[in-house]
Amino acid sequence: MAGSKLLVYLLRRDLRVSDNPIFHHLATTKDHGFTHVLAIYVFPHHQIEIGGLLKDGEQSPYPQALSQVAGFWRCGPHRAKFVAQSVWDVKKTLESLGSTLVIRAGKTVDVLDSVIKSLGEQGQQVNDVWMTAEKSSEEIKEEEEVNAVCKKNGTDFKLWADEKYFVDDRDTGLEKPSDLPDVFTSYRKNQEPLRERPRPVLPLPEKGVLPGVPESIPPQPHPFVEATGLNDLEQRLLSPLTSMLLEPPAYPEGAESAHPLKGGETNAHDRLRYLITSGGMNSYKETRNGLVGLDFSTKLSAYLSLGCISARQVHKELKDLEDGTNADYASANGYGEGENEGTKGVRFELLWRDYMRLCTRKFGSRLFRLSGFRQDKTYNKKWKSPRKDAARQDQSPAPEEVNRVLQRFLEGTTGQGLIDASQRELFHTGYTSNRARQNVASFLAKHMSIDWRYGAEWYEMHLVDYDVSSNWSNWQYVAGIGNDPRGDARIFNPVKQAFDYDKEGEYVKTWVPEVRDLESLENIFQPCTAKQADLERVGLAEHKMVTDPIKRIDFTLDRKPKGPRKSFPRKRGQGRGGRGGGSNGQGHDGSNSGGSGGNAKVQQNGRPGANNGYGHQQGAFRGRGQRFQCNTHTPNGGYSHPQNHNGYGGAMYPQQQQQYPEVWYGNGFNSNNTNMRRRGSNGYRGRGGRVGNAGYNQLHGYDYGGYEQPAYYPQQHHMGPVV
């Protein structure tokens, strides 16, 4: 078309029109030269399952969007809906400004190539292709592929700087990625004070100032169809997503989601304004560790992860509140009173989010490796795997038993109330609190020593606020192979954490209804501690959380939890700490004692349990304080489990009907190779199969490395993207 100049803008995780550098440039720069702009969002085949968008009777040219290690869906139903809503909101906003967003599915480069060729056949040349840079390895590979397609078609390609940062990465003083400190505190100190650091926000373009839309828009490439509306899009994205659990938990009566929010830029700003006018930002520091309800944290993380709102937009509204410059906030607490502990805390979280993104830029594909960021040659932790092709020959317990334990962990039937409540909440709602995430990650990686990537991929599937940098970096952090300077020494005691943060047991009782009728908090948080009569009264006497808890934790309380809570009976220990307790600890392995001098950190040499049960340390390593000990429901205190159970017969989960011989265990995996898969007919389980013939001691079993006693309050860390 003579005299026309067309720009294609490929959106990914920049799903907003305001504070968008590309739309701002097109709206405010007079000599950009473009007469038309075609904004396109492609549902990426490798990250979101798009089988529901296929034409009837057609098969996808792409493999299913399954994770590399466990074969979970890479995007579950909660986030799929949220993404669809966010994309559709951009479309509606652009239409109100006289433009539009074209929504497609497939591989980005395939869609782009089809668009360029289709328009070319109509005499319309695509002159330029723009997109915003991302830092993770898959996105970098995609950018390289787009650049290659542009070169092939004689089209100019430009990669714009990512402006989702709180402190713009061009303003950090880091000349190259390797300059980033390996400890967050060092980075934070270099950036403080934070309040004046962010760049100004870019306004929403005015109506009619963006270049026009091409007269002819290329169709969706075969074999996919274009959704007819938002509801149709949601249904098609959700239709292929079957459950990955063998025994999914029922939705508890009376439970409500802590994240009922819908996606999109419009809803993001509505949420932000609500937080300010309701006082939620001012009280953030006091409420951020809550577990129940909509308002215990900002719930902005899902919007930030997709770019529905930028960190500096959040900062700008906080400044309007603090400086008293927005009359809409005049009735809000703290209006015109400057920065307070709440708003300061939000900025701290936004900087932490920046840091995780910068770690992704620095470490690249090491983000996904089993060994993590550390690359420490002296680090030799032996992770346990549920897969025969990945497990070490000397692994104990065997992969079949690890598989059984992992299934229980995912289903939320471990017998640890806080862990189970969090896993069930996540499964049903796509959200769980930052505090719960830390405990879940620590339980899998530290208490059970199971390959932490199974947890990271489970979170990738279910979290509505999944962000590649925040999720994987934080799992590494808690697993002890990331940039936590304390490494393996930081271990969360989920029983103590429940006493500290679920003081009335409300959270656990909400999501684990089986324990609602138990009266004592220690029984609610760990049902195996209940008396037999109480268990029979509430119908839990034969429940596997009681008869076969995945992990029993003897809890020492060396100081009262913060704030008021219900009283509970305590069993006082005797004697001194067991072996491994430090210079002051005395005693022997298996001693049922809880003395006043030991600071032991490692459980050792647990006695093998009867009936092929696993050895359970009876209590050495007691430090100062008082303890709670599980009632013994199995011979010798062993870890009981069914004698006969489903064995392992190939892939692990219902959707993983193929084996992945190319998966790089040991060295982890590079997300650029997500699509390396071979299909096969192996089922996911075979009947039969016994657990190993002998028990294992705690040093080499699930308690590798032990856990610290007395339990301590770990330094606050953040598993989720912000707030």
Secondary structure, 3 states (H helix, E strand, C coil): CCCCCEEEEEECCCCCCCCCHHHHHHHHCCCCCCCEEEEEEEEECCCCCCHHHECCCCCCCCCCCECCCCCCECCCHHHHHHHHHHHHHHHHHHHHCCCCEEEEEECHHHHHHHHHHHHHHCCCCEEEEEEECCCCHHHHHHHHHHHHHHHHCCCEEEEECCCCCCCCHHHCCCCCHHHCCCCHHHHHHHHCCCCCCCCCCCCCCCCCCCCECCCCCCCCCCCECCCCCHHHHHHHHHCCCCCCCCCCCCCCCCCCCCCCCCCCHHHHHHHHHHHHHCCCCCCHHHHCCCCCCCCCCCCCHHHHHHCCCCHHHHHHHHHHHHHCCCHHHCCCCCCCCCCCHHHHHHHHHHHHHHHHHHHHHHHHHHHHCCCCCCCCCCCCCCCECCCCCCCCCCCCCCHHHHHHHHHHHHHCCCCCHHHHHHHHHHHHHCCCCHHHHHHHHHHHHHHCCECHHHHHHHHHHHCCCCCHHHHHHHHHHHHCCCCCCCHHHCCCCHHHHHHHHCCCCHHHHHHCHHHCCCCCHHHHHCHHHCCHHHHHHHCCCCCHHHHCCCCCCCEEECCCCCCCCCCCCCECCCCCCCCCCCCCCCCCCCCCCCCCCCCCCCCCCCCCCCCCCECCCCCCCCCCCEEECCCCCCHHHCECCCCCCCEECCCCCCCCCCCCCCCCCCCCCCHHHCCCCCCCCCCCEECCCCCCCCCCCCCCCCCCCCCCCCCCCCCCCCCCCCC
